[in-house]
């Protein structure tokens, strides 16, 4: 009998695709889901169409795959299906994973916090969302914990990478090139994480039995403005083309300090959780 596969939801998304690449490179059998557009065939990967708004479809796909573990990355952020996919859909995935005794690693976010805490957030800090997306992610955590008590809930930050470019980097380069007009905030603090590091950490978690909430992000706290300047300079743009601003000037309230404490992750994982300066230095 072939080994049970790893199931990756959102396998065509930015993080999901990185997980698919790394897992197949490790000769792990992979099943991955997509929503509407079927990806091209890939050796070692079985693709499944899945609409997370349909709990019965979620149960059916997970029961068909019978994975040993599920890494749930799929979400929506800026559309009417935000709650149905990001919150309720996560609960359906957790129920299905629990029903087939699969390990579950669920991706959450640093924007479940209001950003008013003066120090980095630990795993013990309760969600205090102030945005619709943050509220959906906070609700997802509750639904996942209720349905799958042994799940790992990974709170992470801005995810970026190089090949292909992520949407954050693409936006920053568009600003530097004068194709977009925007001010990046001096007072919004995040811990951006390189997609390859995050994917490696999630795959390292797979065989473990540890469960609970876990912060996984880059180990450097930078403002959105600093993040923009670093990436602009790395890609040969003039960092002075990046304009700074403050969240207090924005019409919609935004979380400010979303720094994450990584003490627990460092004690559990051997995967390096590099900050932006280290990643850019290593890339050369």
C-alpha positions in Angstrom: 0.0 0.0 0.0 1.5 3.4 -0.9 2.2 5.8 1.9 -0.6 8.3 2.8 0.0 11.7 1.2 0.4 15.2 2.6 -2.6 17.3 1.7 -1.9 21.0 0.9 -5.0 23.2 0.6 -4.5 26.2 -1.6 -1.7 24.4 -3.5 -1.7 27.0 -6.3 -1.3 29.9 -3.9 2.0 31.6 -3.1 2.8 29.6 0.1 0.9 26.5 -1.1 3.0 26.3 -4.3 6.2 26.6 -2.3 5.1 23.8 0.0 4.3 21.6 -3.1 7.7 22.3 -4.5 9.6 21.5 -1.3 7.5 18.4 -0.4 7.9 16.8 -3.8 11.6 17.6 -3.7 11.7 15.5 -0.5 9.9 12.7 -2.4 6.8 13.2 -0.2 3.6 12.1 -1.9 1.4 15.2 -2.2 -2.2 15.9 -2.8 -3.1 19.6 -3.3 -6.2 21.5 -3.9 -7.1 24.4 -6.2 -10.3 26.4 -6.5 -11.2 27.2 -10.2 -8.1 26.9 -12.5 -6.6 23.5 -12.8 -2.7 23.7 -12.6 -0.5 21.8 -15.1 0.4 18.2 -14.2 3.3 17.9 -11.8 5.1 14.7 -11.0 4.3 13.4 -7.5 1.2 15.6 -7.1 -2.4 14.7 -7.3 -4.6 17.8 -7.8 -8.2 18.1 -6.5 -10.7 20.9 -7.2 -12.2 22.2 -4.0 -14.6 24.9 -3.0 -14.1 25.6 0.7 -17.5 27.2 0.9 -19.0 23.6 0.5 -18.4 21.6 3.7 -19.6 18.4 2.1 -17.0 18.8 -0.7 -14.3 19.4 1.9 -15.3 16.2 3.7 -15.4 14.3 0.4 -11.9 15.4 -0.8 -10.2 14.7 2.6 -11.9 11.3 2.8 -10.8 10.5 -0.7 -7.2 11.5 -0.1 -6.9 10.1 3.4 -3.8 12.2 4.2 -1.5 11.6 7.0 -1.3 15.4 7.5 -3.0 18.5 6.2 -1.4 21.9 5.8 -4.2 24.4 5.4 -3.1 27.5 3.5 -6.1 28.5 1.5 -7.9 31.7 2.3 -9.6 34.8 0.9 -8.8 38.3 2.0 -10.5 41.0 -0.2 -13.7 39.5 -1.6 -17.2 38.7 -0.5 -16.2 35.1 0.3 -13.8 36.2 3.0 -15.7 34.7 5.9 -17.1 31.6 4.1 -13.6 30.6 2.9 -11.2 32.0 5.5 -13.2 31.3 8.7 -15.9 28.7 8.0 -13.9 26.9 5.4 -11.0 26.4 7.9 -13.4 24.9 10.3 -14.6 22.4 7.7 -11.0 21.4 6.9 -10.3 20.9 10.6 -13.4 18.7 11.0 -12.5 16.6 8.0 -8.9 16.2 9.1 -10.0 15.2 12.6 -12.5 12.7 11.2 -9.7 10.9 9.3 -7.1 11.2 12.1 -4.8 13.4 10.1 -2.4 15.9 11.6 -3.5 19.5 10.9 -1.3 22.6 10.5 -3.4 25.7 10.0 -2.1 29.0 8.8 -3.2 32.0 10.8 -1.9 35.6 10.8 -0.3 38.4 12.8 -3.2 40.7 11.9 -5.5 38.9 14.4 -4.0 41.5 16.8 -4.9 45.2 17.1 -1.2 46.1 17.1 -1.4 48.3 20.3 0.8 46.1 22.4 4.3 47.7 22.9 6.1 44.4 22.9 6.1 41.4 20.6 3.1 39.1 20.7 3.5 35.6 22.2 1.4 32.5 21.6 -0.5 33.3 24.9 -1.8 36.7 23.7 -5.5 36.5 22.7 -6.7 37.8 19.3 -7.9 41.4 19.2 -8.7 41.9 15.5 -9.7 45.3 14.1 -10.0 44.4 10.4 -12.5 42.1 8.6 -9.6 39.8 7.6 -8.2 39.8 11.1 -11.6 38.9 12.5 -12.0 36.1 10.0 -8.6 34.7 10.8 -9.3 34.9 14.6 -12.7 33.1 14.1 -10.8 30.4 12.0 -8.5 29.8 15.0 -11.5 29.2 17.3 -13.3 26.9 14.8 -10.1 24.9 14.1 -9.3 24.5 17.8 -12.9 23.3 18.5 -12.9 20.8 15.6 -9.3 19.5 15.9 -7.9 19.8 19.4 -4.5 18.5 18.3 -4.0 21.0 15.5 -1.1 23.4 15.1 -2.1 27.0 14.6 0.7 28.9 12.9 0.6 32.6 13.2 2.8 34.2 10.6 3.5 37.6 9.0 4.1 39.1 5.5 5.2 36.3 3.2 7.6 37.3 0.4 9.9 35.6 -2.1 11.7 36.0 -5.3 10.8 33.4 -7.9 8.0 34.3 -8.6 7.7 37.6 -6.9 5.1 37.9 -4.1 2.4 40.5 -4.2 4.1 42.6 -1.5 7.4 42.9 -3.4 5.6 43.5 -6.7 3.7 46.4 -5.1 6.9 47.9 -3.6 8.7 47.7 -6.9 5.7 49.3 -8.6 5.9 52.2 -6.1 9.6 52.6 -6.7 9.0 52.6 -10.5 6.3 55.2 -10.2 3.6 52.8 -11.3 1.8 53.1 -8.0 1.3 56.0 -5.6 1.4 55.0 -1.9 3.1 55.7 1.4 4.5 52.8 3.4 4.1 53.2 7.1 6.9 54.0 9.5 4.8 52.8 12.5 3.5 49.5 11.1 5.9 46.8 12.4 5.9 43.3 11.0 8.2 40.2 10.9 8.2 39.4 7.2 9.1 35.7 6.4 10.7 34.3 3.4 8.4 31.8 1.7 11.0 29.1 1.5 11.8 29.3 5.2 8.1 29.2 6.2 7.4 26.3 3.9 10.4 24.4 5.4 9.3 25.1 8.9 5.8 23.9 8.2 7.1 20.6 6.6 9.4 20.2 9.7 6.3 20.4 11.9 4.5 17.7 10.0 6.1 14.6 11.6 6.0 16.1 15.1 3.3 15.4 17.7 3.5 18.9 19.2 0.3 20.9 18.9 -1.0 24.3 19.9 -0.4 27.9 18.8 3.0 28.7 17.3 4.5 31.9 15.9 6.6 31.4 12.8 8.0 34.5 11.1 11.2 36.2 10.2 13.4 37.1 13.2 13.8 40.8 12.2 11.1 43.4 13.1 10.9 46.0 10.4 8.4 48.7 9.5 6.5 48.5 6.2 8.6 51.5 5.1 11.9 49.7 6.0 10.7 46.6 4.3 10.0 48.6 1.2 13.4 50.4 1.2 15.3 47.1 1.7 13.5 45.4 -1.2 13.7 48.4 -3.5 17.4 48.6 -3.0 17.9 44.9 -3.4 16.2 45.1 -6.8 18.3 48.0 -7.9 15.7 50.7 -7.4 16.4 54.0 -5.6 15.1 53.4 -2.0 14.4 57.1 -1.8 11.5 56.6 -4.2 9.7 54.8 -1.4 7.6 57.4 0.5 6.9 57.0 4.2 3.8 57.8 6.2 2.0 57.0 9.4 -1.1 54.8 10.1 -2.7 57.7 11.9 -3.0 59.4 8.5 -4.8 56.4 7.0 -8.6 56.6 6.9 -9.0 53.0 8.0 -7.5 51.9 11.4 -4.6 49.4 10.9 -2.7 47.3 13.3 0.7 48.9 14.1 3.0 46.7 16.2 2.4 43.1 14.9 5.8 41.8 15.9 5.8 38.1 16.9 7.9 36.5 19.6 9.7 33.5 18.1 11.1 32.0 21.3 8.9 28.9 21.2 9.5 28.3 17.5 13.3 28.5 18.0 13.0 25.8 20.7 11.0 23.4 18.5 12.4 23.9 15.0 15.8 23.6 13.4 14.7 25.6 10.3 16.3 29.0 10.3 13.7 31.8 10.6 15.7 34.5 8.9 14.8 38.2 8.9 14.7 40.3 5.7 18.3 41.6 6.0 19.7 38.1 6.4 17.6 36.7 3.5 18.7 39.5 1.2 22.3 39.2 2.3 22.2 35.4 1.7 20.7 35.9 -1.8 23.5 38.3 -2.7 
